[in-house]
């Protein structure tokens, strides 16, 4: 895992995008504006790290492909937190996003109070489908701190320690460069 500071410029860009465009266009489970902002922040920071600019809402729905890199269709998944990330923390993934043509997922955590994004790791879709755990809508999920929540949609989970670890953007790019579909 590695952590980067989210610049004020990127944060402001993301807020402007959320105010100007509706990023919740699924038939259900579209997330609140705050959840959408968290996702847009993660995507924009990772795009910036890959020298791909920033998200532009006027381009419309991206079919789950946030970045093309080394001919790979990559989806950036970001969860908002108020604590530092640990290797045993869990990432959530909505089942309704499973049909996208994504080939690789990069999982991130956005620390809302520190304004930092941690790139937790990455996994290809094939390995993800083998390692993830499924929880139907309405399931009670227990977090690491023993707090609970009820799933609002069918959900998959995968822990950070099940992802391919990367220690820098250079390391992440090198791993993706040698990954074979």
N, CA, C and O of each residue as an XYZ file, in Angstrom:
724
protein
N       0.848     -1.185      0.000
C       0.000      0.000      0.000
C       0.885      1.237      0.000
O       2.000      1.236      0.523
N       0.358      2.276     -0.596
C       1.038      3.562     -0.495
C      -0.007      4.669     -0.458
O      -1.115      4.528     -0.978
N       0.376      5.764      0.165
C      -0.557      6.863      0.408
C      -0.033      8.137     -0.230
O       1.161      8.434     -0.177
N      -0.950      8.884     -0.835
C      -0.606     10.174     -1.429
C      -1.569     11.233     -0.898
O      -2.723     10.944     -0.584
N      -1.083     12.428     -0.809
C      -1.914     13.563     -0.407
C      -2.803     13.954     -1.587
O      -2.345     13.995     -2.729
N      -4.059     14.238     -1.309
C      -4.970     14.731     -2.342
C      -4.836     16.248     -2.369
O      -5.122     16.924     -1.381
N      -4.406     16.767     -3.488
C      -4.185     18.211     -3.581
C      -5.514     18.961     -3.486
O      -6.576     18.433     -3.814
N      -5.416     20.194     -3.032
C      -6.612     21.041     -2.970
C      -7.212     21.220     -4.363
O      -8.432     21.283     -4.513
N      -6.356     21.302     -5.378
C      -6.837     21.494     -6.751
C      -7.657     20.293     -7.218
O      -8.713     20.463     -7.828
N      -7.180     19.083     -6.935
C      -7.936     17.887     -7.328
C      -9.238     17.809     -6.540
O     -10.287     17.496     -7.103
N      -9.176     18.088     -5.254
C     -10.386     18.049     -4.429
C     -11.424     19.051     -4.941
O     -12.607     18.726     -5.035
N     -10.992     20.244     -5.263
C     -11.912     21.265     -5.779
C     -12.502     20.840     -7.125
O     -13.694     21.020     -7.371
N     -11.663     20.276     -7.992
C     -12.142     19.775     -9.284
C     -13.233     18.720     -9.077
O     -14.269     18.747     -9.741
N     -12.990     17.804     -8.160
C     -13.959     16.728     -7.905
C     -15.271     17.283     -7.359
O     -16.348     16.844     -7.761
N     -15.185     18.230     -6.461
C     -16.403     18.856     -5.927
C     -17.187     19.544     -7.039
O     -18.413     19.453     -7.088
N     -16.483     20.225     -7.924
C     -17.149     20.885     -9.050
C     -17.812     19.864     -9.971
O     -18.909     20.101    -10.476
N     -17.153     18.738    -10.187
C     -17.718     17.691    -11.037
C     -19.003     17.126    -10.428
O     -19.996     16.928    -11.128
N     -18.974     16.872     -9.130
C     -20.151     16.327     -8.438
C     -21.316     17.315     -8.497
O     -22.470     16.913     -8.639
N     -21.009     18.599     -8.388
C     -22.061     19.616     -8.447
C     -22.623     19.788     -9.857
O     -23.783     20.166    -10.023
N     -21.810     19.512    -10.862
C     -22.230     19.740    -12.247
C     -22.846     18.512    -12.913
O     -23.653     18.652    -13.833
N     -22.480     17.312    -12.464
C     -22.902     16.091    -13.155
C     -23.428     15.056    -12.167
O     -23.027     15.022    -11.004
N     -24.327     14.222    -12.653
C     -24.866     13.121    -11.858
C     -24.055     11.868    -12.170
O     -24.161     11.310    -13.262
N     -23.253     11.432    -11.219
C     -22.436     10.235    -11.408
C     -23.156      8.971    -10.941
O     -22.620      7.872    -11.077
N     -24.347      9.112    -10.402
C     -25.120      7.962     -9.948
C     -26.202      7.618    -10.949
O     -27.347      8.045    -10.801
N     -25.854      6.857    -11.957
C     -26.814      6.559    -13.023
C     -27.118      5.073    -13.145
O     -27.531      4.609    -14.208
N     -26.918      4.323    -12.064
C     -27.310      2.917    -12.084
C     -28.800      2.837    -11.785
O     -29.405      3.828    -11.376
N     -29.385      1.684    -11.982
C     -30.813      1.536    -11.717
C     -31.122      1.500    -10.224
O     -32.276      1.664     -9.826
N     -30.101      1.285     -9.395
C     -30.266      1.278     -7.942
C     -28.898      1.471     -7.294
O     -27.874      1.384     -7.972
N     -28.875      1.729     -6.005
C     -27.627      1.810     -5.227
C     -26.637      2.804     -5.837
O     -25.473      2.477     -6.065
N     -27.117      4.016     -6.095
C     -26.286      5.029     -6.736
C     -25.364      5.771     -5.781
O     -24.481      6.506     -6.222
N     -25.553      5.594     -4.510
C     -24.711      6.268     -3.534
C     -25.115      7.717     -3.341
O     -25.672      8.350     -4.238
N     -24.827      8.225     -2.167
C     -25.091      9.630     -1.859
C     -24.083     10.503     -2.607
O     -23.109     10.002     -3.167
N     -24.326     11.795     -2.608
C     -23.365     12.719     -3.224
C     -21.993     12.579     -2.561
O     -20.968     12.659     -3.237
N     -21.971     12.370     -1.240
C     -20.695     12.209     -0.531
C     -19.982     10.932     -0.980
O     -18.768     10.938     -1.184
N     -20.730      9.840     -1.135
C     -20.126      8.594     -1.606
C     -19.641      8.738     -3.047
O     -18.580      8.229     -3.408
N     -20.421      9.430     -3.860
C     -19.994      9.676     -5.237
C     -18.722     10.521     -5.254
O     -17.812     10.261     -6.042
N     -18.657     11.532     -4.384
C     -17.463     12.373     -4.305
C     -16.244     11.539     -3.927
O     -15.170     11.708     -4.505
N     -16.404     10.649     -2.967
C     -15.296      9.775     -2.567
C     -14.784      8.981     -3.767
O     -13.576      8.886     -3.983
N     -15.694      8.418     -4.537
C     -15.299      7.654     -5.718
C     -14.610      8.507     -6.765
O     -13.633      8.080     -7.380
N     -15.116      9.705     -6.964
C     -14.541     10.619     -7.951
C     -13.150     11.075     -7.510
O     -12.253     11.228     -8.339
N     -12.973     11.290     -6.218
C     -11.648     11.663     -5.702
C     -10.656     10.532     -5.974
O      -9.569     10.770     -6.501
N     -11.027      9.313     -5.616
C     -10.130      8.181     -5.851
C      -9.777      8.034     -7.316
O      -8.609      7.877     -7.671
N     -10.791      8.085     -8.163
C     -10.555      7.943     -9.597
C      -9.661      9.066    -10.119
O      -8.730      8.807    -10.881
N      -9.931     10.297     -9.721
C      -9.152     11.429    -10.227
C      -7.701     11.374     -9.772
O      -6.794     11.658    -10.554
N      -7.476     11.013     -8.514
C      -6.094     10.919     -8.020
C      -5.335      9.831     -8.778
O      -4.193     10.040     -9.187
N      -5.962      8.683     -8.965
C      -5.286      7.599     -9.683
C      -5.063      7.995    -11.147
O      -3.998      7.729    -11.703
N      -6.050      8.620    -11.766
C      -5.862      9.105    -13.143
C      -4.663     10.052    -13.205
O      -3.835      9.959    -14.111
N      -4.578     10.952    -12.244
C      -3.470     11.909    -12.190
C      -2.128     11.177    -12.034
O      -1.148     11.531    -12.689
N      -2.089     10.166    -11.174
C      -0.855      9.396    -10.977
C      -0.428      8.667    -12.252
O       0.760      8.443    -12.480
N      -1.405      8.303    -13.075
C      -1.130      7.626    -14.346
C      -0.993      8.622    -15.507
O      -0.932      8.224    -16.671
N      -0.946      9.912    -15.177
C      -0.845     10.967    -16.201
C      -1.995     10.907    -17.198
O      -1.797     11.075    -18.402
N      -3.198     10.665    -16.686
C      -4.396     10.560    -17.524
C      -5.360     11.722    -17.289
O      -6.537     11.629    -17.637
N      -4.874     12.807    -16.705
C      -5.742     13.951    -16.448
C      -6.636     13.710    -15.248
O      -6.269     12.991    -14.318
N      -7.821     14.323    -15.276
C      -8.806     14.173    -14.204
C     -10.147     13.798    -14.819
O     -10.363     13.971    -16.018
N     -11.029     13.293    -13.998
C     -12.350     12.892    -14.477
C     -13.081     14.091    -15.079
O     -12.960     15.221    -14.605
N     -13.840     13.812    -16.134
C     -14.636     14.842    -16.795
C     -16.051     14.300    -16.963
O     -16.304     13.466    -17.832
N     -16.961     14.775    -16.137
C     -18.328     14.278    -16.134
C     -19.081     14.495    -17.430
O     -20.047     13.782    -17.704
N     -18.668     15.456    -18.231
C     -19.393     15.699    -19.483
C     -19.177     14.579    -20.497
O     -19.884     14.508    -21.503
N     -18.207     13.706    -20.239
C     -17.975     12.571    -21.137
C     -18.996     11.458    -20.920
O     -19.091     10.540    -21.735
N     -19.761     11.531    -19.825
C     -20.816     10.553    -19.572
C     -20.306      9.284    -18.917
O     -19.179      9.220    -18.426
N     -21.160      8.284    -18.923
C     -20.885      7.014    -18.251
C     -19.701      6.305    -18.898
O     -19.596      6.249    -20.123
N     -18.811      5.764    -18.069
C     -17.574      5.151    -18.571
C     -17.625      3.623    -18.643
O     -16.608      2.985    -18.916
N     -18.792      3.034    -18.403
C     -18.954      1.574    -18.449
C     -18.004      0.839    -17.513
O     -17.607     -0.294    -17.784
N     -17.643      1.486    -16.417
C     -16.783      0.840    -15.434
C     -15.308      0.875    -15.771
O     -14.501      0.273    -15.064
N     -14.940      1.566    -16.834
C     -13.531      1.668    -17.222
C     -13.067      3.087    -16.910
O     -13.357      4.029    -17.647
N     -12.347      3.217    -15.811
C     -11.877      4.531    -15.379
C     -10.579      4.926    -16.063
O     -10.345      6.102    -16.342
N      -9.736      3.932    -16.331
C      -8.422      4.180    -16.926
C      -8.096      3.044    -17.887
O      -8.384      1.878    -17.614
N      -7.501      3.396    -18.999
C      -6.870      2.407    -19.874
C      -5.366      2.545    -19.659
O      -4.801      3.628    -19.814
N      -4.732      1.439    -19.303
C      -3.283      1.452    -19.107
C      -2.735      0.115    -19.576
O      -3.241     -0.937    -19.185
N      -1.714      0.148    -20.403
C      -1.101     -1.066    -20.939
C      -2.166     -1.978    -21.555
O      -2.110     -3.201    -21.431
N      -3.120     -1.357    -22.211
C      -4.219     -2.071    -22.872
C      -5.137     -2.794    -21.885
O      -5.852     -3.720    -22.269
N      -5.119     -2.380    -20.632
C      -5.977     -2.964    -19.596
C      -7.098     -1.994    -19.251
O      -6.874     -0.791    -19.120
N      -8.298     -2.524    -19.105
C      -9.454     -1.737    -18.674
C      -9.500     -1.774    -17.149
O      -9.756     -2.818    -16.550
N      -9.248     -0.624    -16.533
C      -9.085     -0.549    -15.078
C     -10.227      0.242    -14.458
O     -10.604      1.308    -14.944
N     -10.769     -0.302    -13.374
C     -11.788      0.374    -12.579
C     -11.179      0.694    -11.219
O     -10.622     -0.185    -10.561
N     -11.285      1.945    -10.802
C     -10.781      2.381     -9.499
C     -11.939      2.355     -8.517
O     -12.951      3.021     -8.735
N     -11.803      1.598     -7.446
C     -12.840      1.466     -6.420
C     -12.327      2.139     -5.150
O     -11.246      1.810     -4.664
N     -13.100      3.077     -4.616
C     -12.636      3.855     -3.464
C     -13.674      3.859     -2.354
O     -14.859      4.099     -2.585
N     -13.203      3.589     -1.153
C     -14.042      3.676      0.042
C     -13.571      4.851      0.885
O     -12.373      5.115      0.985
N     -14.518      5.552      1.489
C     -14.188      6.646      2.387
C     -14.004      6.132      3.806
O     -14.750      5.268      4.267
N     -13.016      6.665      4.484
C     -12.729      6.260      5.860
C     -12.303      7.489      6.668
O     -12.017      8.552      6.118
N     -12.272      7.310      7.968
C     -11.752      8.352      8.859
C     -10.602      7.802      9.698
O     -10.213      8.399     10.702
N     -10.065      6.665      9.280
C      -8.930      6.042      9.958
C      -7.883      5.667      8.913
O      -8.174      5.597      7.719
N      -6.672      5.430      9.380
C      -5.638      4.929      8.482
C      -5.979      3.498      8.090
O      -6.535      2.740      8.885
N      -5.648      3.145      6.885
C      -5.977      1.825      6.344
C      -5.041      0.771      6.922
O      -3.869      1.036      7.194
N      -5.581     -0.419      7.102
C      -4.790     -1.573      7.540
C      -4.941     -2.690      6.518
O      -5.882     -2.703      5.725
N      -4.009     -3.618      6.549
C      -4.022     -4.699      5.556
C      -5.226     -5.622      5.712
O      -5.626     -6.282      4.753
N      -5.807     -5.674      6.906
C      -6.958     -6.562      7.098
C      -8.296     -5.843      6.883
O      -9.351     -6.442      7.090
N      -8.268     -4.582      6.474
C      -9.514     -3.873      6.174
C     -10.136     -4.434      4.905
O      -9.456     -4.996      4.046
N     -11.434     -4.265      4.815
C     -12.221     -4.847      3.732
C     -12.657     -3.783      2.735
O     -12.967     -2.650      3.102
N     -12.672     -4.174      1.472
C     -13.202     -3.341      0.391
C     -14.538     -3.915     -0.045
O     -14.690     -5.130     -0.164
N     -15.500     -3.045     -0.281
C     -16.823     -3.457     -0.748
C     -16.940     -3.226     -2.249
O     -16.362     -2.291     -2.803
N     -17.698     -4.098     -2.885
C     -17.914     -4.021     -4.328
C     -19.353     -4.436     -4.593
O     -19.756     -5.544     -4.240
N     -20.126     -3.558     -5.209
C     -21.527     -3.865     -5.482
C     -21.651     -4.882     -6.614
O     -21.025     -4.739     -7.664
N     -22.459     -5.901     -6.385
C     -22.639     -6.948     -7.388
C     -23.132     -6.381     -8.716
O     -22.772     -6.891     -9.777
N     -23.944     -5.341     -8.669
C     -24.508     -4.802     -9.906
C     -23.444     -4.199    -10.822
O     -23.736     -3.881    -11.975
N     -22.219     -4.037    -10.329
C     -21.126     -3.546    -11.171
C     -20.322     -4.687    -11.796
O     -19.358     -4.450    -12.524
N     -20.716     -5.896    -11.511
C     -19.942     -7.066    -11.920
C     -19.947     -7.303    -13.429
O     -19.040     -7.952    -13.952
N     -20.939     -6.794    -14.124
C     -21.056     -7.080    -15.558
C     -20.190     -6.167    -16.428
O     -20.078     -6.400    -17.632
N     -19.582     -5.142    -15.849
C     -18.744     -4.245    -16.636
C     -17.559     -5.010    -17.222
O     -17.155     -6.046    -16.692
N     -17.016     -4.502    -18.298
C     -15.916     -5.175    -18.998
C     -14.549     -4.894    -18.376
O     -13.519     -5.041    -19.034
N     -14.545     -4.499    -17.137
C     -13.312     -4.211    -16.419
C     -12.424     -5.454    -16.367
O     -12.914     -6.576    -16.232
N     -11.124     -5.240    -16.474
C     -10.172     -6.350    -16.392
C      -9.342     -6.311    -15.115
O      -8.847     -7.341    -14.655
N      -9.191     -5.115    -14.546
C      -8.380     -4.931    -13.343
C      -9.094     -3.939    -12.427
O      -9.676     -2.955    -12.883
N      -9.035     -4.219    -11.131
C      -9.553     -3.293    -10.126
C      -8.390     -2.767     -9.300
O      -7.524     -3.528     -8.869
N      -8.381     -1.459     -9.086
C      -7.459     -0.837     -8.139
C      -8.320     -0.369     -6.970
O      -9.206      0.469     -7.140
N      -8.055     -0.912     -5.783
C      -8.835     -0.562     -4.599
C      -8.098      0.507     -3.795
O      -6.897      0.410     -3.542
N      -8.857      1.528     -3.405
C      -8.303      2.673     -2.683
C      -9.157      2.994     -1.463
O     -10.320      2.600     -1.373
N      -8.556      3.712     -0.535
C      -9.270      4.253      0.617
C      -8.950      5.734      0.716
O      -7.789      6.140      0.667
N      -9.997      6.530      0.857
C      -9.826      7.973      1.003
C     -10.033      8.351      2.460
O     -11.115      8.154      3.014
N      -8.989      8.895      3.079
C      -9.069      9.369      4.462
C      -9.631     10.785      4.409
O      -8.951     11.728      4.006
N     -10.885     10.909      4.824
C     -11.621     12.162      4.656
C     -11.043     13.318      5.462
O     -11.053     14.457      4.997
N     -10.544     13.046      6.653
C     -10.055     14.149      7.484
C      -8.612     14.529      7.150
O      -8.237     15.693      7.286
N      -7.813     13.579      6.723
C      -6.420     13.878      6.361
C      -6.266     14.284      4.900
O      -5.208     14.767      4.494
N      -7.320     14.088      4.110
C      -7.291     14.379      2.675
C      -6.162     13.593      2.004
O      -5.343     14.146      1.270
N      -6.146     12.266      2.284
C      -5.141     11.361      1.721
C      -5.825     10.181      1.047
O      -6.875      9.716      1.491
N      -5.217      9.709     -0.026
C      -5.704      8.517     -0.708
C      -4.655      7.426     -0.575
O      -3.488      7.619     -0.913
N      -5.093      6.278     -0.077
C      -4.219      5.111     -0.011
C      -4.598      4.165     -1.132
O      -5.751      3.748     -1.244
N      -3.628      3.831     -1.954
C      -3.827      2.805     -2.972
C      -3.528      1.495     -2.251
O      -2.380      1.185     -1.935
N      -4.591      0.738     -2.000
C      -4.490     -0.472     -1.169
C      -3.904     -1.648     -1.931
O      -3.284     -2.530     -1.337
N      -4.097     -1.665     -3.236
C      -3.600     -2.747     -4.065
C      -4.490     -2.935     -5.274
O      -5.427     -2.171     -5.505
N      -4.183     -3.959     -6.036
C      -4.941     -4.221     -7.257
C      -5.151     -5.721     -7.416
O      -4.462     -6.536     -6.802
N      -6.121     -6.059     -8.257
C      -6.403     -7.467     -8.538
C      -7.089     -7.550     -9.898
O      -7.879     -6.681    -10.265
N      -6.776     -8.600    -10.629
C      -7.463     -8.779    -11.905
C      -8.835     -9.396    -11.645
O      -9.061    -10.030    -10.615
N      -9.733     -9.201    -12.585
C     -11.128     -9.607    -12.406
C     -11.254    -11.113    -12.173
O     -12.062    -11.547    -11.352
N     -10.472    -11.898    -12.882
C     -10.567    -13.356    -12.729
C     -10.213    -13.790    -11.306
O     -10.930    -14.589    -10.704
N      -9.121    -13.269    -10.775
C      -8.735    -13.618     -9.396
C      -9.724    -13.036     -8.390
O     -10.017    -13.655     -7.367
N     -10.233    -11.848     -8.687
C     -11.216    -11.221     -7.806
C     -12.455    -12.104     -7.672
O     -12.971    -12.290     -6.570
N     -12.929    -12.646     -8.790
C     -14.136    -13.478     -8.732
C     -13.902    -14.755     -7.929
O     -14.852    -15.335     -7.404
N     -12.660    -15.196     -7.826
C     -12.347    -16.398     -7.043
C     -12.146    -16.101     -5.559
O     -12.435    -16.953     -4.719
N     -11.662    -14.920     -5.227
C     -11.308    -14.602     -3.837
C     -12.394    -13.864     -3.058
O     -12.408    -13.915     -1.828
N     -13.277    -13.197     -3.733
C     -14.267    -12.355     -3.060
C     -15.295    -13.179     -2.296
O     -15.489    -14.368     -2.551
N     -15.947    -12.506     -1.348
C     -17.021    -13.114     -0.562
C     -18.323    -12.392     -0.893
O     -18.340    -11.168     -1.026
N     -19.404    -13.139     -1.024
C     -20.693    -12.562     -1.400
C     -21.610    -12.427     -0.190
O     -21.681    -13.318      0.657
N     -22.318    -11.284     -0.125
C     -23.315    -11.038      0.912
C     -24.556    -10.449      0.244
O     -24.479     -9.390     -0.379
N     -25.697    -11.126      0.369
C     -26.918    -10.605     -0.259
C     -27.417     -9.340      0.435
O     -27.100     -9.077      1.595
N     -28.201     -8.571     -0.304
C     -28.824     -7.366      0.236
C     -29.525     -7.703      1.545
O     -30.217     -8.715      1.650
N     -29.337     -6.839      2.546
C     -29.960     -7.042      3.848
C     -29.094     -7.800      4.838
O     -29.486     -7.979      5.991
N     -27.917     -8.252      4.403
C     -27.004     -8.958      5.309
C     -26.429     -7.987      6.335
O     -26.206     -6.813      6.039
N     -26.196     -8.485      7.527
C     -25.510     -7.692      8.545
C     -24.022     -7.972      8.434
O     -23.587     -9.122      8.512
N     -23.247     -6.915      8.250
C     -21.801     -7.042      8.112
C     -21.135     -6.438      9.339
O     -21.539     -5.383      9.830
N     -20.121     -7.117      9.819
C     -19.382     -6.661     10.992
C     -18.025     -6.131     10.553
O     -17.269     -6.818      9.865
N     -17.730     -4.919     10.953
C     -16.454     -4.295     10.617
C     -15.371     -4.732     11.600
O     -15.644     -5.369     12.617
N     -14.139     -4.369     11.263
C     -12.974     -4.687     12.087
C     -13.132     -4.162     13.514
O     -12.679     -4.797     14.466
N     -13.778     -2.995     13.660
C     -13.949     -2.390     14.989
C     -15.198     -2.892     15.715
O     -15.595     -2.333     16.737
N     -15.812     -3.946     15.181
C     -17.014     -4.587     15.725
C     -18.304     -3.810     15.483
O     -19.369     -4.260     15.906
N     -18.241     -2.660     14.818
C     -19.483     -1.992     14.431
C     -20.095     -2.784     13.269
O     -19.411     -3.570     12.613
N     -21.378     -2.568     13.027
C     -22.065     -3.326     11.983
C     -22.810     -2.387     11.038
O     -23.062     -1.225     11.356
N     -23.153     -2.920      9.875
C     -24.029     -2.218      8.944
C     -24.817     -3.259      8.161
O     -24.407     -4.415      8.048
N     -25.944     -2.833      7.628
C     -26.798     -3.693      6.804
C     -26.506     -3.372      5.341
O     -26.518     -2.205      4.950
N     -26.245     -4.387      4.538
C     -25.958     -4.143      3.124
C     -27.212     -3.625      2.426
O     -28.301     -4.173      2.598
N     -27.046     -2.567      1.638
C     -28.177     -1.947      0.931
C     -28.347     -2.523     -0.471
O     -29.287     -2.173     -1.186
N     -27.436     -3.402     -0.854
C     -27.486     -4.067     -2.160
C     -26.656     -5.344     -2.046
O     -25.894     -5.510     -1.093
N     -26.803     -6.239     -3.013
C     -25.925     -7.410     -3.053
C     -24.484     -6.918     -3.124
O     -24.164     -5.992     -3.869
N     -23.624     -7.551     -2.338
C     -22.294     -7.004     -2.109
C     -21.241     -8.101     -2.118
O     -21.466     -9.207     -1.627
N     -20.092     -7.773     -2.684
C     -18.904     -8.615     -2.555
C     -17.915     -7.884     -1.661
O     -17.902     -6.655     -1.600
N     -17.090     -8.654     -0.973
C     -16.026     -8.080     -0.159
C     -14.711     -8.778     -0.478
O     -14.670     -9.964     -0.807
N     -13.644     -8.001     -0.369
C     -12.290     -8.546     -0.472
C     -11.406     -7.720      0.457
O     -11.527     -6.497      0.518
N     -10.524     -8.395      1.171
C      -9.645     -7.710      2.117
C      -8.393     -7.195      1.410
O      -7.960     -7.744      0.396
N      -7.831     -6.143      1.964
C      -6.612     -5.573      1.387
C      -5.494     -6.601      1.271
O      -4.734     -6.585      0.302
N      -5.388     -7.498      2.255
C      -4.294     -8.476      2.217
C      -4.486     -9.549      1.145
O      -3.620    -10.406      0.971
N      -5.600     -9.513      0.432
C      -5.825    -10.430     -0.689
C      -5.498     -9.782     -2.033
O      -5.550    -10.435     -3.075
N      -5.166     -8.505     -1.998
C      -4.838     -7.766     -3.215
C      -3.348     -7.872     -3.511
O      -2.553     -8.201     -2.630
N      -2.979     -7.592     -4.750
C      -1.565     -7.464     -5.099
C      -1.067     -6.165     -4.484
O      -1.585     -5.088     -4.783
N      -0.070     -6.269     -3.630
C       0.457     -5.096     -2.955
C       1.350     -4.298     -3.895
O       2.048     -4.864     -4.736
N       1.321     -2.998     -3.745
C       2.228     -2.123     -4.484
C       2.672     -1.025     -3.528
O       1.891     -0.558     -2.699
N       3.927     -0.617     -3.651
C       4.507      0.333     -2.708
C       4.661      1.748     -3.258
O       5.048      2.664     -2.533
N       4.358      1.919     -4.537
C       4.472      3.232     -5.177
C       3.734      3.169     -6.505
O       3.352      2.093     -6.964
N       3.539      4.317     -7.110
C       2.911      4.318     -8.433
C       3.826      3.625     -9.434
O       3.350      2.941    -10.340
N       5.124      3.794     -9.280
C       6.074      3.117    -10.171
C       5.925      1.602    -10.043
O       5.886      0.892    -11.048
N       5.843      1.112     -8.816
C       5.671     -0.320     -8.563
C       4.353     -0.817     -9.166
O       4.318     -1.870     -9.802
N       3.282     -0.065     -8.969
C       1.981     -0.448     -9.521
C       2.047     -0.533    -11.043
O       1.576     -1.506    -11.631
N       2.622      0.470    -11.676
C       2.736      0.461    -13.140
C       3.580     -0.716    -13.620
O       3.239     -1.367    -14.608
N       4.679     -0.989    -12.923
C       5.535     -2.121    -13.316
C       4.770     -3.435    -13.228
O       4.891     -4.284    -14.112
N       3.981     -3.611    -12.166
C       3.195     -4.840    -12.027
C       2.154     -4.954    -13.138
O       1.946     -6.035    -13.690
N       1.506     -3.847    -13.462
C       0.503     -3.875    -14.532
C       1.150     -4.083    -15.897
O       0.534     -4.655    -16.796
N       2.382     -3.622    -16.054
C       3.088     -3.807    -17.325
C       3.404     -5.273    -17.601
O       3.461     -5.684    -18.760
N       3.608     -6.060    -16.557
C       3.946     -7.477    -16.764
C       2.734     -8.396    -16.611
O       2.836     -9.597    -16.864
N       1.591     -7.845    -16.200
C       0.393     -8.659    -16.032
C      -0.092     -9.167    -17.385
O      -0.173     -8.413    -18.355
N      -0.410    -10.439    -17.431
C      -0.941    -11.066    -18.653
C      -2.409    -11.387    -18.446
O      -2.790    -12.004    -17.452
N      -3.221    -10.963    -19.392
C      -4.669    -11.237    -19.327
C      -4.935    -12.715    -19.487
O      -6.090    -13.140    -19.460
